[in-house]
Amino acid sequence: MKRRFKKIGIALLASFILLQFYQPARNKSNGQDLSKDFVTVYNVPDSIKNILHTSCYDCHSNNTNYLWYDYIQPGRMLVESHIRKGKKELNFSEWADYTKRKQESKLERITKQVQKGEMPLKSYTMLHTSAKLNEAEKRQLIYWLSLIQEKSTHD
């Protein structure tokens, strides 16, 4: 019986080691057009920019700031899955490519999800604790988003 567990353990360890060689392409864009980025389009103040870059941009832009443990499989596959899904829903790096109507809709959804505590995802903030929004950051972000929405509806 011990011998069988040893073989299973060795097989699992070998599988884990082999899995480390699979590293999907990183979410990094070197030649990106920054004029399309959300923070450029709205000339976002530094305090809001910091919140967005810390809590949103890793999954919702073309540039992810990977931490050392984001390279360890199978976690890497989970991270890449979050990024793919996040960018499909909202990509701050390509904000200017959205229609005005879509931008307004995205602004509303961002505001609602931050208010409800749905973003950033709990599964993300468990390991990326700096991404978790405190109440002051939530209020600040929601207030700033409301100003942008108000301005957008008057344009």
MOPEBEL-V155613 format. One record per pair of residues at least 12 apart in sequence whose C-alpha atoms are under 6 Angstrom apart, sorted by the first residue. I is the first residue (numbers start at 1). J is the second residue. Records with the same first field share a line. If there is no record, write none. Layout:
I = J / J
//
This chain:
20 = 73
27 = 62 / 63 / 64
28 = 62 / 63
29 = 62 / 63
36 = 94 / 95 / 96
37 = 92 / 93 / 94 / 95
38 = 92 / 95
54 = 131
55 = 131
59 = 83 / 86
60 = 86 / 87 / 90 / 91 / 92
61 = 91 / 92 / 93
62 = 93
111 = 142
//
